[in-house]
């Protein structure tokens, strides 16, 4: 190792003090304290290293000297310290104050590192998507995985939220990043990544189902004079059964129809899920429950009961856990996603439109003629 300069010894002393201070506080909030420590060190390293103030090889020398002065210290290799610098530089805009003119200047070498700057000084960006608790709850390793694989702010916030919500370890996070889950967000709210331990199968399920289905073979104009907003789910089910080939083609590939109003019995209680399919690619039974109006939280409990009974009584040993899908007319995706994480059975909630729904949002033939006449 080359001889360490006085300036770098001062840097080692400053970082060492910050590390020891953080260790004293870590017993209560280990993860948040660690992130805040790394953020503070990253800021200190960034301000003193980026323009060559310390000279080349400074971070290597600092890391080696820290190992000498704090034997057994882990997580402060040269590469790790550079990750701290990147962590600060990528997230420095969330600190709760306006930039000062002095920020662009070099700090004094004996400047203290503020080890609580991140936990006490959040400035929530102008978006409801950012959640400080979630940000501080995932590990530094998670943060670095996300920073390494993403560029955009909203993409990073998406993975932070998903990692926190679904309790992903770093390996599952890597798989989700590799699968580019952010750009496949037009998916139904689901708990697949939490309830299916195999990440590859969870991704298959996520890709298999849509967040909305167009059941244009259901023509409510032909179903009588009843209020079309209040078409009973049994009527929709009947239309699906009559057009089951079209429904399967709409729903996805590798589906086989098993039955409707499938009889389940457990402890003398009879249950009848609306539609039962089998998917070869997922190697799992799929229950589809039809609902005529808005999503209701009680639907999840009902579906969970069906799935538990099927897995207990119907599922073969070589098959994967049964998947449940609720099909309703309208659903608040954020509300559904929040509730569905409380269930252990693989479930999702999708919406559907009929031919009548599509016609409602399209201009009439007369309106189209007027538009064409105005154009020409």
Residue pairs with C-beta under 8 A, 6 or more apart in sequence:
1 61
1 64
2 57
2 61
4 12
4 61
4 65
5 55
7 54
7 109
8 54
8 58
8 61
8 62
8 65
9 65
10 109
10 110
11 44
11 48
11 54
11 58
11 62
11 109
12 62
12 65
12 66
12 69
14 44
14 109
14 110
14 111
14 112
14 113
15 41
15 44
15 62
15 66
15 113
16 66
16 69
16 70
17 112
17 113
18 37
18 40
18 41
18 44
18 112
18 113
18 115
19 37
19 66
19 70
19 73
19 76
21 115
22 33
22 34
22 36
22 37
22 115
25 33
25 115
25 116
26 33
26 34
29 119
31 136
31 137
31 138
31 139
32 118
32 119
32 136
32 137
33 115
33 116
33 119
34 139
34 140
35 87
35 118
35 119
35 135
35 136
35 140
35 143
36 115
36 116
36 117
36 118
36 119
36 136
37 115
38 83
38 84
38 87
38 88
38 140
39 84
39 87
39 88
39 91
39 117
39 118
40 88
40 113
40 114
40 115
40 116
40 117
40 118
41 81
41 84
41 88
41 113
42 84
42 85
42 86
42 87
42 88
42 89
43 88
43 92
43 113
43 117
44 107
44 111
44 113
45 59
45 81
45 82
45 84
45 85
45 88
46 85
46 88
46 89
47 106
47 107
48 54
48 58
48 106
48 107
48 109
49 58
49 59
49 85
51 106
53 106
59 78
59 81
59 82
60 78
62 81
63 76
63 77
63 78
63 80
63 81
66 73
66 76
67 73
67 76
83 140
83 144
86 144
86 147
87 140
87 143
87 144
87 147
90 147
93 123
93 125
94 122
94 123
94 124
94 125
94 130
94 135
95 117
95 118
95 121
95 122
95 123
96 121
96 122
96 123
97 121
97 123
118 136
119 136
122 132
124 130
124 132
125 153
127 154
127 157
129 154
129 157
129 161
130 157
131 160
131 161
131 164
134 160
134 161
134 164
134 165
135 160
137 164
138 160
138 163
138 164
139 170
141 170
142 160
142 163
142 168
142 170
142 173
143 160
145 170
145 173
145 174
145 177
146 156
146 159
146 160
146 163
146 173
146 177
147 156
149 177
149 178
150 156
150 159
150 177
150 182
155 182
158 181
158 182
158 185
159 173
159 176
159 177
159 181
159 182
162 168
162 176
162 181
162 193
163 173
165 194
165 337
165 341
166 172
166 191
166 193
166 194
166 341
167 194
168 176
168 193
171 199
172 193
172 199
175 199
175 200
175 203
176 193
176 199
176 203
179 203
181 203
181 206
184 206
184 207
186 210
186 211
187 206
187 207
187 209
187 210
187 211
188 209
188 210
188 211
188 325
188 348
188 349
188 350
189 211
189 331
189 333
189 336
189 337
189 340
189 348
189 349
190 205
190 206
190 209
190 337
190 340
190 346
190 347
190 348
190 349
191 340
191 341
191 343
191 346
191 347
191 348
192 202
192 205
192 206
192 323
192 346
192 348
193 199
193 202
193 203
193 206
194 341
195 321
195 343
195 344
195 345
195 346
195 347
196 202
196 205
196 320
196 321
196 346
201 282
201 320
204 281
204 282
205 282
205 323
205 346
205 348
208 252
208 279
208 281
208 282
209 252
209 325
209 348
209 350
210 252
210 350
211 333
211 350
211 351
212 350
212 351
212 352
212 353
213 250
213 251
213 327
213 350
213 351
213 352
213 353
214 250
214 352
214 353
214 358
215 236
215 239
215 240
215 247
215 250
215 352
215 353
215 354
216 353
216 354
216 355
216 358
217 239
217 243
217 246
217 247
217 355
218 236
218 239
218 240
218 243
218 354
218 355
219 354
219 355
219 356
220 228
220 231
220 354
220 355
220 356
221 228
221 356
223 231
223 235
223 239
228 356
230 292
230 293
231 292
232 292
233 274
233 290
233 291
233 292
236 290
236 292
236 354
237 260
237 261
237 274
237 275
237 290
240 247
240 260
240 275
240 290
241 260
244 257
248 255
248 256
248 257
248 277
251 277
251 288
252 279
253 281
254 279
254 280
254 281
254 282
255 277
255 278
255 279
255 286
256 277
256 278
256 279
256 280
257 275
257 276
257 277
258 276
258 277
258 278
258 285
259 275
259 276
260 274
260 275
260 276
261 272
261 273
261 274
262 272
262 273
262 275
262 276
263 270
263 271
263 272
264 270
264 271
264 272
264 273
264 306
264 309
264 310
264 313
264 314
265 271
265 313
266 309
266 312
266 313
271 305
271 306
271 309
273 287
273 288
273 289
273 306
273 310
274 287
274 288
274 289
274 290
275 287
275 288
275 289
275 290
276 285
276 286
276 287
276 288
276 310
277 285
277 286
277 287
277 288
278 284
278 285
278 286
279 285
279 286
279 323
282 320
282 323
283 318
283 319
283 320
284 319
284 320
284 321
284 322
284 323
284 346
285 310
285 314
285 315
285 319
285 322
285 323
286 322
286 323
286 324
286 325
287 303
287 306
287 307
287 310
287 322
287 323
287 324
287 325
288 324
288 325
288 326
288 327
289 299
289 302
289 303
289 306
289 324
289 325
289 326
289 327
290 327
290 328
291 299
291 326
291 327
291 328
291 329
292 328
292 329
293 328
293 329
293 330
294 328
294 329
294 330
294 331
295 326
295 328
295 330
295 331
295 332
295 335
295 336
295 349
297 339
299 326
299 328
299 349
300 326
300 339
300 340
300 343
300 347
300 349
303 324
303 326
303 345
303 347
304 324
304 343
304 345
304 347
306 324
307 321
307 322
307 323
307 324
307 345
307 346
307 347
308 345
310 322
311 321
311 322
311 345
314 322
315 321
315 322
321 345
321 346
322 345
322 346
323 346
323 347
323 348
324 345
324 346
324 347
324 348
325 347
325 348
325 349
325 350
326 347
326 348
326 349
326 350
327 350
327 351
327 352
328 349
328 350
328 351
328 352
329 351
329 352
330 351
331 349
331 350
331 351
336 349
340 347
340 348
340 349
363 371
